[in-house]
């Protein structure tokens, strides 16, 4: 990013530029001998009400519209009264009703303009974040390392003419089809996401043979539930990546349930302490998407509607994700 781009993206510079332009407009349009001073006072008086509106009142627009309207009008009225009395005291002007009406109109227009800009900017930033998350999701959809190992294992089964081969080939086909073609929607049926997890774990069983106890429990019976695609796979990938296969009680356990409008995902796995290099080594999953990107996607798609817990306890890692659907 160039220095000019960093300046353009700087919120402080953006705000200072907008206030400067507004000051020039006011100074050019206000018909008074002291128009510069009046314009300066107006800017000083407008700024608090605008920032109170944008930071504390505007969030109610989508949550509770009547509350937003009430607070919006209260904010405008209070600062109109305060502003008129300050201007009267400072400039020695006679207090008239027209001053209240004019300044109320100015505040109303300023707040409407500021709100529109804030909504537009937040919408733009949200779309950019969603595109970034989608790009990372696309990069994570096909894992060459996993695919290479799976194909090698399937080749080994073909050499010995194993009866397991046709079924496992179908699982691999379903897994690739889902990850490449069926994850373009914002939300997908949960049953497809769970089928993807099961196919992934079945294919991992080929690699691990009988070295690990692998358990997948699907406790979801409602086929109408939808979820953001490829959201749970990172936790499952991490479970296998950091699995201690030399442990005599090596285990990967995954369970998904849905009840009372909540989806609960749980997983745990034994882990290899020798592979632990630092406190943040879990932040990168095998897929490359990593836990950090999952957290971003959760914040974007389930704001204030999710709880994620990742713990290291008793020689294993435990993950619990609760989504309000």
Backbone bond lengths (Angstrom), bond angles and torsions (degrees), N, CA, C in turn:
res aa  C-N    CA-C-N  psi(-1)  N-CA   C-N-CA  omega(-1)  CA-C   N-CA-C  phi
1 X - - - 1.471 - - 1.521 109.19 -
2 X 1.354 117.34 130.51 1.453 121.65 -179.80 1.525 110.18 -73.97
3 X 1.346 114.94 167.65 1.460 119.53 -179.78 1.524 110.78 -64.96
4 X 1.349 115.89 -36.51 1.465 120.23 178.43 1.529 110.91 -63.99
5 X 1.330 116.46 -42.46 1.460 120.34 178.93 1.527 111.53 -63.25
6 X 1.334 115.70 -39.56 1.473 118.96 179.49 1.525 110.61 -66.14
7 X 1.338 117.01 -34.76 1.472 120.10 175.98 1.520 110.75 -66.90
8 X 1.334 116.02 -43.06 1.457 120.70 -178.92 1.527 110.61 -62.69
9 X 1.335 116.83 -37.26 1.460 121.45 -178.64 1.525 113.39 -81.52
10 X 1.337 116.74 -9.60 1.465 120.91 -178.65 1.531 110.18 -72.60
11 X 1.334 116.76 121.16 1.467 120.82 -176.57 1.525 112.12 -64.31
12 X 1.326 117.25 -36.59 1.473 120.44 -179.18 1.519 110.16 -64.22
13 X 1.334 116.78 -44.49 1.468 121.02 179.34 1.530 110.35 -65.82
14 X 1.333 116.68 -39.84 1.464 120.72 177.79 1.523 110.91 -59.65
15 X 1.329 116.39 -47.33 1.463 120.42 -178.98 1.525 111.69 -66.18
16 X 1.329 117.02 -42.07 1.460 120.73 -179.95 1.531 110.71 -63.20
17 X 1.330 117.22 -38.82 1.468 121.25 179.66 1.525 110.90 -65.69
18 X 1.328 117.24 -43.69 1.465 121.06 -179.48 1.524 110.71 -63.64
19 X 1.333 116.98 -43.11 1.467 119.82 179.36 1.528 111.00 -66.13
20 X 1.319 117.14 -36.02 1.466 120.93 178.97 1.525 110.80 -65.56
21 X 1.330 116.32 -44.21 1.468 120.66 177.99 1.522 110.57 -62.65
22 X 1.343 116.43 -43.00 1.460 120.19 178.30 1.527 110.89 -62.66
23 X 1.323 117.26 -38.51 1.471 121.45 177.78 1.524 110.79 -61.27
24 X 1.335 116.65 -43.83 1.468 120.56 179.35 1.526 111.05 -63.66
25 X 1.350 116.13 -40.48 1.464 119.84 179.43 1.523 110.64 -64.10
26 X 1.335 116.79 -45.04 1.464 120.62 179.67 1.521 111.35 -63.93
27 X 1.332 116.51 -43.40 1.463 120.35 -178.88 1.524 111.57 -63.24
28 X 1.319 116.25 -31.10 1.471 120.11 -178.28 1.521 112.49 -83.94
29 X 1.328 117.29 -22.74 1.470 120.04 -174.06 1.528 113.41 -103.01
30 X 1.333 117.73 -27.37 1.468 120.18 -179.02 1.525 109.76 -73.04
31 X 1.302 115.58 125.95 1.466 120.79 -179.05 1.527 109.18 -96.95
32 X 1.310 114.36 93.37 1.467 120.57 178.82 1.515 108.16 -159.23
33 X 1.328 116.07 156.71 1.465 119.82 -179.82 1.517 111.40 -64.96
34 X 1.295 116.20 -35.24 1.465 121.57 -179.05 1.535 109.99 -107.39
35 X 1.325 117.82 47.61 1.473 122.09 -175.73 1.526 112.48 -61.82
36 X 1.329 117.15 -34.26 1.472 120.36 179.44 1.522 110.47 -64.12
37 X 1.338 115.54 -46.27 1.467 120.02 -179.35 1.523 110.99 -66.69
38 X 1.329 116.34 -41.85 1.461 120.28 178.91 1.529 110.69 -62.69
39 X 1.327 116.23 -42.04 1.469 120.70 178.84 1.525 110.76 -62.76
40 X 1.339 115.68 -39.90 1.463 120.15 178.92 1.526 110.79 -63.88
41 X 1.328 116.62 -43.04 1.465 121.04 177.66 1.531 111.12 -62.90
42 X 1.318 116.16 -41.42 1.469 120.13 -179.29 1.528 110.75 -61.99
43 X 1.333 116.22 -42.58 1.471 120.35 178.57 1.520 110.47 -61.95
44 X 1.338 116.46 -45.19 1.469 120.24 179.72 1.522 111.76 -62.36
45 X 1.309 116.58 -33.63 1.458 120.62 -178.22 1.524 112.32 -84.54
46 X 1.323 116.03 -27.28 1.462 119.82 178.89 1.527 111.89 -74.25
47 X 1.329 116.40 -38.04 1.465 121.26 -172.00 1.541 112.83 -55.40
48 X 1.348 119.43 -49.68 1.480 117.93 -177.91 1.524 113.17 -60.28
49 X 1.344 116.96 -44.75 1.464 118.81 -177.54 1.519 112.12 -67.64
50 X 1.343 116.53 -34.00 1.472 120.10 178.15 1.522 110.84 -66.08
51 X 1.324 117.17 -45.68 1.468 120.03 -177.50 1.531 111.77 -72.13
52 X 1.328 117.01 -33.71 1.470 119.29 174.26 1.516 109.75 -63.82
53 X 1.322 116.11 -41.55 1.469 120.83 179.05 1.528 111.46 -63.75
54 X 1.327 116.72 -49.11 1.469 120.65 -175.50 1.527 112.97 -68.58
55 X 1.330 116.43 -37.14 1.459 119.43 -173.70 1.529 113.30 -87.95
56 X 1.333 116.88 -35.52 1.460 118.57 -170.81 1.535 114.35 -117.12
57 X 1.326 117.99 -26.39 1.463 120.65 -176.56 1.516 112.42 -98.01
58 X 1.312 117.49 -41.22 1.462 121.82 -175.91 1.533 113.72 -58.99
59 X 1.344 119.97 -34.98 1.473 119.26 177.73 1.534 114.12 -57.20
60 X 1.344 117.62 -22.31 1.471 120.29 178.92 1.528 112.47 -76.18
61 X 1.342 116.90 -10.20 1.466 120.67 -176.28 1.518 111.77 -57.70
62 X 1.345 116.70 -43.90 1.464 120.85 -178.60 1.528 112.12 -89.21
63 X 1.328 116.69 -25.20 1.461 119.70 -175.53 1.526 111.55 -85.15
64 X 1.350 116.11 -55.27 1.467 121.24 -176.69 1.531 108.18 -139.52
65 X 1.325 115.89 92.83 1.463 120.52 -174.72 1.529 112.88 -60.83
66 X 1.345 120.11 -44.03 1.478 119.16 178.36 1.529 112.63 -59.20
67 X 1.326 116.14 -38.62 1.470 120.19 177.99 1.520 109.79 -64.85
68 X 1.330 116.32 -40.49 1.469 120.55 178.92 1.526 110.75 -60.47
69 X 1.340 117.71 -47.96 1.465 121.63 -179.04 1.524 110.72 -60.65
70 X 1.338 115.70 -43.86 1.469 120.07 -178.86 1.528 111.18 -62.43
71 X 1.329 116.25 -48.12 1.465 120.19 -179.78 1.525 111.61 -67.50
72 X 1.321 116.31 -35.47 1.467 121.37 179.29 1.530 110.05 -61.72
73 X 1.330 117.14 -49.17 1.465 121.52 -179.50 1.528 111.56 -68.36
74 X 1.335 116.30 -38.06 1.468 119.88 178.87 1.526 110.10 -64.44
75 X 1.310 116.82 -44.64 1.462 121.87 178.32 1.526 110.63 -59.73
76 X 1.327 116.47 -45.05 1.464 121.23 -179.76 1.527 111.55 -64.28
77 X 1.319 116.65 -44.42 1.470 121.01 -177.49 1.529 111.72 -66.56
78 X 1.323 116.50 -47.44 1.466 120.60 -178.40 1.518 111.35 -60.20
79 X 1.328 116.75 -46.90 1.462 118.67 -178.13 1.524 112.10 -74.88
80 X 1.330 117.76 -21.80 1.465 119.73 172.59 1.525 110.01 -65.54
81 X 1.325 116.29 -47.61 1.465 120.93 179.64 1.526 110.57 -62.12
82 X 1.340 116.20 -47.22 1.474 120.24 -179.34 1.526 110.24 -61.51
83 X 1.316 116.53 -44.46 1.464 121.18 -175.78 1.525 111.87 -65.53
84 X 1.339 116.65 -43.34 1.464 120.23 -179.50 1.526 110.81 -63.08
85 X 1.316 117.79 -42.34 1.466 120.26 179.78 1.535 111.57 -67.79
86 X 1.336 116.85 -35.80 1.466 119.38 178.02 1.520 110.37 -67.51
87 X 1.338 116.70 -43.59 1.466 120.43 179.31 1.529 110.20 -63.58
88 X 1.341 116.61 -42.04 1.471 120.25 179.08 1.526 110.78 -61.48
89 X 1.341 116.83 -45.25 1.462 120.57 -177.82 1.526 111.76 -67.84
90 X 1.321 117.04 -38.17 1.461 121.20 -175.45 1.520 112.44 -77.65
91 X 1.326 116.47 -39.76 1.463 120.37 -173.91 1.521 112.78 -102.59
92 X 1.327 116.55 -4.77 1.456 120.02 177.63 1.510 114.51 67.95
93 X 1.320 117.46 28.79 1.462 120.74 -179.70 1.523 110.55 -85.76
94 X 1.338 114.58 155.62 1.462 120.81 178.30 1.530 109.65 -74.28
95 X 1.318 115.65 135.63 1.462 120.83 -179.02 1.524 110.06 -75.03
96 X 1.328 116.54 118.65 1.458 121.77 -179.78 1.525 109.73 -130.70
97 X 1.332 114.15 154.47 1.461 119.74 179.23 1.523 111.89 -62.00
98 X 1.328 115.45 -34.56 1.466 119.92 -179.35 1.522 111.98 -61.27
99 X 1.343 116.58 -29.83 1.463 119.85 178.19 1.525 110.26 -64.73
100 X 1.352 115.92 -41.84 1.468 119.44 178.42 1.528 110.69 -64.58
101 X 1.311 115.84 -44.40 1.468 120.15 -178.84 1.523 111.09 -63.48
102 X 1.338 115.87 -46.00 1.473 120.17 -178.12 1.527 111.45 -64.50
103 X 1.329 115.43 -45.05 1.465 117.24 -177.27 1.527 111.02 -71.75
104 X 1.348 116.52 -33.20 1.472 119.19 175.41 1.532 109.58 -61.54
105 X 1.324 116.64 -41.54 1.462 120.81 177.96 1.519 112.13 -64.55
106 X 1.336 116.12 -40.89 1.465 120.26 178.54 1.526 110.56 -63.30
107 X 1.336 115.82 -45.67 1.468 119.99 179.12 1.523 111.26 -63.04
108 X 1.327 115.92 -41.66 1.458 120.31 -179.21 1.521 111.13 -60.95
109 X 1.327 116.27 -45.62 1.469 120.59 179.06 1.533 110.90 -66.22
110 X 1.332 115.81 -41.18 1.463 119.87 -179.35 1.523 111.43 -63.87
111 X 1.336 116.41 -43.16 1.463 119.94 -179.78 1.526 111.38 -68.72
112 X 1.332 116.76 -38.67 1.463 119.77 177.70 1.528 110.48 -63.32
113 X 1.332 116.35 -43.59 1.466 121.04 178.95 1.531 110.86 -65.03
114 X 1.349 116.07 -45.14 1.464 120.29 -179.73 1.523 111.11 -64.19
115 X 1.330 117.16 -39.70 1.466 121.08 179.18 1.522 110.92 -64.48
116 X 1.336 115.44 -43.08 1.467 119.74 179.63 1.525 110.85 -62.40
117 X 1.322 116.87 -42.15 1.466 120.72 178.86 1.518 111.23 -65.17
118 X 1.330 115.96 -41.75 1.468 120.14 179.86 1.526 111.14 -64.22
119 X 1.335 116.74 -44.28 1.467 120.99 179.26 1.520 110.51 -63.27
120 X 1.346 116.59 -43.66 1.464 121.13 -179.61 1.525 110.93 -64.16
121 X 1.328 116.33 -42.58 1.464 119.36 -179.69 1.524 111.67 -66.81
122 X 1.337 116.38 -44.21 1.461 120.00 179.42 1.524 111.09 -62.79
123 X 1.329 115.91 -38.79 1.466 120.24 178.47 1.521 110.81 -64.61
124 X 1.337 116.20 -41.19 1.469 120.66 178.89 1.529 110.54 -64.38
125 X 1.337 116.43 -46.10 1.467 120.54 -179.86 1.523 110.51 -62.66
126 X 1.339 116.31 -40.52 1.468 120.64 179.72 1.524 110.72 -62.80
127 X 1.346 116.62 -43.10 1.472 119.93 178.66 1.516 111.22 -63.82
128 X 1.333 116.75 -38.50 1.463 120.10 178.46 1.518 110.87 -65.22
129 X 1.323 116.30 -41.33 1.462 120.32 179.01 1.525 111.05 -65.90
130 X 1.336 115.92 -38.81 1.464 119.83 178.49 1.525 110.62 -65.58
131 X 1.344 116.84 -39.90 1.463 120.08 178.49 1.527 110.81 -65.07
132 X 1.337 115.46 -39.70 1.465 119.37 178.44 1.522 110.59 -64.10
133 X 1.338 115.67 -42.42 1.466 119.60 178.70 1.527 110.96 -65.98
134 X 1.345 116.85 -38.66 1.460 120.72 178.73 1.524 111.01 -64.68
135 X 1.349 116.02 -39.04 1.461 119.88 179.02 1.517 110.88 -63.66
136 X 1.325 116.47 -43.93 1.455 119.96 178.11 1.520 111.18 -65.72
137 X 1.331 115.35 -34.78 1.462 119.13 177.14 1.519 110.61 -63.77
138 X 1.344 116.48 -42.98 1.457 120.26 179.40 1.533 111.02 -62.14
139 X 1.331 115.56 -39.16 1.461 119.16 178.73 1.523 111.30 -65.23
140 X 1.325 115.53 -27.20 1.465 119.79 -176.44 1.516 113.06 -89.51
141 X 1.335 117.13 -9.91 1.450 119.47 -171.32 1.525 113.26 -68.85
142 X 1.296 117.29 -31.69 1.454 119.59 -179.95 1.519 108.28 -123.52
143 X 1.299 116.65 113.09 1.455 122.36 -177.41 1.524 109.19 -97.98
144 X 1.327 118.25 103.72 1.469 120.46 -176.32 1.524 113.22 -58.50
145 X 1.340 116.65 -38.07 1.464 119.37 -177.71 1.535 110.36 -65.21
146 X 1.320 115.84 -45.50 1.459 120.18 178.39 1.531 110.31 -62.98
147 X 1.337 116.27 -43.97 1.463 120.59 -178.84 1.532 111.10 -63.82
148 X 1.335 117.00 -41.97 1.458 121.58 179.76 1.527 111.00 -61.17
149 X 1.331 116.69 -47.76 1.466 120.40 179.89 1.525 111.62 -64.25
150 X 1.335 116.03 -40.25 1.462 119.84 179.97 1.521 111.57 -63.81
151 X 1.312 116.28 -44.77 1.470 119.98 179.47 1.525 111.48 -63.92
152 X 1.318 116.67 -37.94 1.460 120.02 176.50 1.525 111.01 -62.08
153 X 1.334 115.40 -43.21 1.461 119.45 179.34 1.520 111.80 -66.55
154 X 1.329 116.24 -39.21 1.458 120.14 177.56 1.527 111.31 -66.06
155 X 1.324 115.59 -35.53 1.467 119.61 176.30 1.529 110.23 -62.79
156 X 1.353 115.09 -41.93 1.462 118.62 178.24 1.514 111.97 -61.73
157 X 1.348 116.85 -38.42 1.462 120.43 178.01 1.530 111.10 -68.21
158 X 1.336 116.41 -33.45 1.470 119.08 -179.89 1.528 111.06 -69.08
159 X 1.339 116.19 -33.23 1.465 120.05 -179.61 1.527 110.66 -63.95
160 X 1.341 115.37 -41.02 1.465 119.11 -178.80 1.527 111.40 -90.17
161 X 1.346 115.21 5.21 1.471 120.83 178.35 1.538 111.84 55.52
162 X 1.316 115.31 48.80 1.465 120.69 -178.71 1.531 110.88 -70.66
163 X 1.316 115.85 142.80 1.463 121.02 177.01 1.529 112.03 -71.09
164 X 1.332 116.92 -14.37 1.463 120.57 -179.49 1.522 112.56 -76.73
165 X 1.325 116.81 -18.33 1.459 120.87 -170.66 1.528 114.29 -58.88
166 X 1.331 120.61 -51.07 1.473 119.34 -177.51 1.523 113.48 -57.30
167 X 1.326 116.53 -43.61 1.462 120.03 -179.01 1.524 111.45 -65.63
168 X 1.331 116.23 -40.76 1.464 119.72 179.96 1.521 111.35 -70.02
169 X 1.323 117.65 -33.16 1.463 120.51 175.88 1.528 110.38 -63.94
170 X 1.317 116.41 -38.22 1.460 120.71 177.41 1.533 110.67 -65.91
171 X 1.313 116.26 -39.45 1.466 120.03 178.41 1.525 111.08 -63.52
172 X 1.321 116.54 -43.33 1.460 120.52 178.08 1.521 110.76 -63.49
173 X 1.329 116.02 -41.23 1.457 120.62 178.41 1.528 110.87 -62.08
174 X 1.328 117.16 -44.77 1.459 121.27 179.00 1.529 111.18 -63.96
175 X 1.324 115.38 -40.05 1.460 120.15 -179.59 1.525 110.85 -62.79
176 X 1.321 117.21 -46.74 1.461 121.23 -179.09 1.528 111.37 -68.81
177 X 1.326 116.75 -38.99 1.462 120.08 179.57 1.536 110.40 -62.20
178 X 1.310 115.27 -43.93 1.466 118.94 -178.99 1.525 111.25 -64.80
179 X 1.335 116.32 -48.17 1.459 120.20 -175.19 1.520 112.67 -67.73
180 X 1.326 117.49 -29.06 1.465 120.59 -176.45 1.523 113.37 -93.41
181 X 1.312 117.80 -34.20 1.467 119.83 -169.92 1.523 115.38 -118.53
182 X 1.307 118.34 -23.33 1.466 119.55 -171.38 1.524 113.66 -107.39
183 X 1.337 117.20 11.04 1.461 119.61 -178.43 1.531 111.76 -111.78
184 X 1.320 117.01 19.76 1.459 120.30 -178.49 1.528 112.04 -81.06
185 X 1.323 116.91 -20.83 1.454 120.47 178.75 1.529 110.80 -77.28
186 X 1.334 114.66 156.33 1.472 119.05 178.71 1.520 111.23 -63.99
187 X 1.335 115.81 -39.83 1.466 121.20 177.61 1.524 109.00 -131.75
188 X 1.315 116.13 144.97 1.464 121.99 -179.21 1.519 108.57 -127.06
189 X 1.342 117.92 158.15 1.473 119.61 176.59 1.522 111.38 -58.40
190 X 1.302 115.80 135.75 1.461 120.68 -177.62 1.528 111.47 -60.99
191 X 1.320 116.98 -34.45 1.457 119.78 -178.48 1.530 111.43 -60.76
192 X 1.333 117.55 -33.80 1.462 120.63 177.59 1.529 110.98 -70.80
193 X 1.310 115.61 -39.45 1.461 119.66 177.91 1.527 110.76 -63.97
194 X 1.315 116.80 -40.46 1.462 120.72 179.86 1.532 110.93 -71.11
195 X 1.316 117.14 -35.73 1.465 120.75 175.54 1.527 110.33 -62.57
196 X 1.330 115.31 -37.99 1.468 120.72 177.06 1.525 110.63 -62.91
197 X 1.323 116.52 -44.67 1.467 120.08 179.05 1.524 111.07 -62.19
198 X 1.326 116.76 -43.46 1.454 120.50 -178.36 1.524 110.85 -64.54
199 X 1.338 117.01 -43.64 1.465 120.13 178.43 1.524 110.93 -61.40
200 X 1.328 115.36 -41.02 1.467 119.77 178.81 1.525 110.52 -61.20
201 X 1.323 117.06 -45.61 1.456 120.65 -178.20 1.525 111.31 -69.42
202 X 1.330 117.62 -34.61 1.465 120.28 176.93 1.524 111.08 -63.96
203 X 1.337 115.95 -38.39 1.458 119.21 179.11 1.530 111.74 -71.63
204 X 1.332 115.95 -31.88 1.468 118.72 175.82 1.528 110.72 -67.19
205 X 1.314 117.08 -27.92 1.465 120.05 178.42 1.526 111.06 -62.54
206 X 1.325 117.16 -30.56 1.470 120.34 178.19 1.518 109.50 -62.94
207 X 1.360 114.53 -45.90 1.468 118.78 -178.05 1.517 111.67 -65.98
208 X 1.326 116.75 -40.84 1.456 120.81 -173.81 1.523 112.98 -87.97
209 X 1.331 116.27 -14.16 1.468 122.14 -179.25 1.536 109.12 53.44
210 X 1.332 117.58 -122.03 1.465 120.34 -177.46 1.531 112.32 -105.27
211 X 1.336 116.61 18.83 1.459 119.77 -176.03 1.526 112.68 -79.65
212 X 1.310 116.71 -19.40 1.465 120.62 -173.65 1.525 110.83 -134.85
213 X 1.316 115.01 140.87 1.453 119.90 172.14 1.532 108.13 -84.53
214 X 1.322 117.24 116.92 1.456 122.63 -176.95 1.524 108.96 -115.82
215 X 1.322 115.99 119.82 1.458 121.17 -175.69 1.525 109.28 -126.35
216 X 1.327 115.65 129.97 1.463 121.23 174.82 1.519 108.90 -127.40
217 X 1.343 116.54 121.38 1.458 121.52 -178.71 1.531 109.69 -116.30
218 X 1.318 115.42 118.37 1.464 122.20 176.95 1.527 108.37 -104.51
219 X 1.322 116.29 106.29 1.460 121.42 -178.15 1.527 111.63 -107.70
220 X 1.324 116.72 23.11 1.462 121.72 -178.76 1.523 109.07 -102.39
221 X 1.317 115.89 123.95 1.467 120.23 -179.72 1.526 112.56 -109.99
222 X 1.343 116.90 -14.87 1.467 121.12 -178.32 1.523 109.89 -86.26
223 X 1.321 117.08 109.37 1.463 121.78 -176.73 1.523 113.04 -79.67
224 X 1.344 117.81 -6.16 1.466 120.62 -178.47 1.523 112.79 -86.46
225 X 1.324 117.06 -11.17 1.469 120.74 -178.39 1.528 110.02 -66.49
226 X 1.339 115.66 138.04 1.461 120.46 176.67 1.529 109.72 -122.21
227 X 1.324 114.70 155.81 1.461 121.19 -176.20 1.521 109.19 -147.95
228 X 1.322 116.97 157.56 1.463 120.54 174.46 1.527 109.03 -63.89
229 X 1.337 118.62 134.95 1.465 120.65 -174.67 1.524 113.10 -69.79
230 X 1.316 115.41 151.80 1.471 123.39 174.85 1.529 112.49 57.06
231 X 1.319 116.02 31.80 1.459 119.82 -176.65 1.525 111.81 -89.31
232 X 1.329 116.75 -31.86 1.464 121.11 -174.26 1.520 113.17 -95.54
233 X 1.332 116.66 -20.03 1.461 120.21 -172.19 1.520 112.54 -62.71
234 X 1.349 117.24 -31.30 1.476 119.69 -178.17 1.524 111.30 -60.49
235 X 1.327 116.59 -40.43 1.467 119.83 -179.38 1.530 110.58 -67.07
236 X 1.335 115.54 -36.80 1.461 119.28 178.51 1.528 110.20 -69.81
237 X 1.327 117.03 -42.40 1.470 120.71 177.87 1.521 111.14 -60.21
238 X 1.341 116.15 -43.61 1.464 119.77 178.72 1.520 111.53 -62.36
239 X 1.331 116.01 -37.39 1.463 119.85 179.96 1.518 110.58 -60.17
240 X 1.321 117.43 -41.34 1.474 120.99 179.52 1.523 111.51 -78.18
241 X 1.317 116.43 -34.08 1.468 119.05 -178.55 1.522 111.38 -63.57
242 X 1.335 116.35 -43.47 1.464 120.86 -174.85 1.526 112.30 -99.10
243 X 1.328 115.62 15.73 1.456 120.61 -179.48 1.529 111.26 -69.84
244 X 1.333 115.26 139.17 1.463 121.15 175.89 1.526 108.16 -94.90
245 X 1.340 116.59 92.41 1.472 119.90 -175.05 1.523 112.11 -75.60
246 X 1.348 116.41 -12.59 1.471 118.90 178.62 1.526 111.79 -84.47
247 X 1.304 115.51 -11.38 1.467 119.76 179.78 1.530 109.09 -71.93
248 X 1.304 115.89 136.97 1.461 118.95 -176.14 1.523 112.67 -68.13
249 X 1.323 116.67 -17.49 1.463 120.30 177.54 1.529 109.87 -119.82
250 X 1.319 116.28 39.97 1.460 122.10 179.82 1.528 110.03 -60.25
251 X 1.332 116.34 133.65 1.461 119.58 -174.17 1.521 111.88 -152.02
252 X 1.335 115.13 143.86 1.466 122.95 168.00 1.518 106.77 -127.26
253 X 1.314 115.44 123.44 1.474 120.66 -178.01 1.521 108.38 -126.16
254 X 1.335 116.51 129.37 1.466 122.44 178.75 1.522 108.24 -133.20
255 X 1.338 116.39 132.68 1.467 120.99 177.83 1.519 109.14 -140.11
256 X 1.330 115.59 138.87 1.458 121.48 177.95 1.521 108.20 -130.31
257 X 1.335 116.11 131.30 1.460 120.76 179.29 1.524 108.79 -138.99
258 X 1.319 115.36 161.40 1.466 121.35 178.52 1.516 108.82 -139.99
259 X 1.352 115.33 129.86 1.453 119.67 -178.70 1.519 109.70 -159.43
260 X 1.322 116.49 136.10 1.463 122.92 175.66 1.526 112.20 54.62
261 X 1.328 115.96 43.75 1.464 120.01 176.40 1.505 114.61 75.21
262 X 1.327 117.87 13.56 1.458 121.80 179.04 1.525 110.40 -124.29
263 X 1.310 114.85 141.03 1.459 121.53 172.94 1.527 107.73 -105.91
264 X 1.319 116.20 129.64 1.469 120.83 -179.07 1.516 108.86 -119.69
265 X 1.326 115.62 119.77 1.468 122.39 175.95 1.523 107.90 -110.58
266 X 1.337 116.05 129.74 1.463 120.71 177.49 1.524 109.26 -131.96
267 X 1.304 114.82 142.39 1.469 119.46 173.89 1.520 109.36 -150.81
268 X 1.317 115.19 150.54 1.458 119.23 170.41 1.528 109.11 -149.01
269 X 1.315 114.89 155.25 1.460 120.73 179.97 1.523 110.00 -152.66
270 X 1.312 115.60 148.03 1.459 119.64 170.31 1.518 107.30 -71.15
271 X 1.328 117.65 153.13 1.466 119.54 -176.19 1.513 111.02 -134.31
272 X 1.322 114.50 161.60 1.451 122.71 -178.74 1.522 109.54 -97.55
273 X 1.318 117.19 109.96 1.460 121.16 -178.35 1.521 112.26 -62.92
274 X 1.346 117.48 -29.17 1.464 120.48 -179.18 1.528 112.06 -67.29
275 X 1.355 115.65 -21.89 1.461 119.24 -179.59 1.517 112.02 -86.78
276 X 1.323 116.08 -7.24 1.468 120.18 -177.06 1.519 110.11 -81.80
277 X 1.315 117.11 107.80 1.457 121.59 -175.34 1.517 112.48 -96.70
278 X 1.341 116.54 -32.64 1.450 119.75 177.63 1.521 109.28 -155.69
279 X 1.341 115.15 177.44 1.468 120.10 -174.59 1.513 112.96 -69.55
280 X 1.350 116.65 -12.96 1.464 118.75 -174.33 1.525 111.37 -116.31
281 X 1.302 118.05 20.65 1.460 117.69 -175.20 1.510 112.68 -70.25
282 X 1.332 117.15 -17.04 1.456 119.61 176.48 1.519 112.45 -78.20
283 X 1.337 117.37 -6.23 1.455 119.61 -174.15 1.518 112.25 -73.24
284 X 1.327 119.31 -7.14 1.460 121.18 178.37 1.511 109.28 -124.64
285 X 1.319 115.60 115.55 1.448 120.65 177.00 1.500 110.29 -83.73
286 X 1.335 116.70 165.72 1.454 120.86 -177.66 1.530 111.00 -60.01
287 X 1.315 117.03 -31.35 1.457 120.77 -176.31 1.507 112.84 -71.08
288 X 1.332 118.32 -16.94 1.448 121.04 -177.23 1.516 112.94 93.98
289 X 1.332 116.37 -17.65 1.466 118.28 -178.95 1.518 110.80 -72.16
290 X 1.336 117.40 -37.30 1.454 122.35 172.96 1.514 113.85 73.31
291 X 1.311 113.96 161.23 1.453 119.86 179.70 1.521 112.13 -67.91
292 X 1.334 116.06 -30.10 1.455 118.45 -179.48 1.525 110.96 -62.73
293 X 1.323 116.44 -41.51 1.459 119.20 179.75 1.525 111.41 -69.70
294 X 1.341 116.72 -35.14 1.461 120.01 176.31 1.526 109.44 -61.52
295 X 1.315 117.17 -42.18 1.459 120.77 179.58 1.532 110.83 -63.77
296 X 1.331 116.50 -38.00 1.464 119.75 177.15 1.521 110.99 -65.34
297 X 1.332 116.25 -42.30 1.461 119.72 -179.86 1.528 110.55 -66.43
298 X 1.311 116.53 -38.54 1.465 120.24 177.07 1.530 110.68 -63.05
299 X 1.333 116.17 -41.85 1.469 120.05 179.61 1.519 111.23 -65.82
300 X 1.341 116.73 -34.27 1.458 121.03 -178.99 1.527 112.06 -77.06
301 X 1.334 116.23 -43.90 1.460 120.48 -170.34 1.527 113.06 -97.71
302 X 1.336 117.00 -21.43 1.463 120.61 178.54 1.530 110.11 -133.23
303 X 1.339 117.24 57.55 1.477 118.68 -178.62 1.523 111.11 -64.32
304 X 1.315 115.99 127.43 1.475 122.67 -179.08 1.524 112.47 58.02
305 X 1.327 116.78 20.88 1.459 120.80 -179.91 1.523 111.87 -127.96
306 X 1.319 116.84 22.79 1.456 119.15 179.43 1.525 110.77 -146.56
307 X 1.319 114.64 153.93 1.464 122.44 174.44 1.530 107.15 -134.10
308 X 1.305 116.42 122.93 1.465 121.47 -179.66 1.517 109.73 -120.14
309 X 1.333 114.89 126.22 1.468 120.78 179.56 1.518 108.99 -128.10
310 X 1.344 116.63 127.65 1.465 122.59 177.30 1.526 107.65 -127.88
311 X 1.331 115.85 116.72 1.456 120.55 -174.78 1.521 111.47 -127.28
312 X 1.314 115.46 149.73 1.463 122.04 170.81 1.521 106.49 -109.74
313 X 1.308 116.61 114.48 1.455 119.88 -176.51 1.521 110.95 -149.25
314 X 1.306 115.93 134.18 1.461 121.35 174.82 1.516 114.33 58.13
315 X 1.334 117.79 38.45 1.463 120.53 177.51 1.517 114.32 75.66
316 X 1.334 117.14 19.63 1.452 119.39 177.54 1.530 109.89 -149.42
317 X 1.312 114.87 161.00 1.454 121.18 175.96 1.521 109.40 -101.61
318 X 1.333 114.88 135.33 1.452 120.74 179.96 1.527 109.66 -122.25
319 X 1.324 115.96 132.61 1.459 122.37 178.89 1.517 108.79 -122.74
320 X 1.310 115.85 134.24 1.463 120.16 174.33 1.532 107.94 -135.65
321 X 1.330 115.61 124.75 1.457 121.88 177.61 1.528 108.33 -123.56
322 X 1.336 115.52 125.18 1.465 121.18 177.64 1.517 108.60 -116.21
323 X 1.327 116.46 124.35 1.462 122.07 179.59 1.521 109.77 -115.07
324 X 1.325 116.82 132.92 1.460 121.08 171.30 1.521 107.67 -88.33
325 X 1.318 116.26 114.72 1.471 120.88 -174.43 1.533 111.27 -90.47
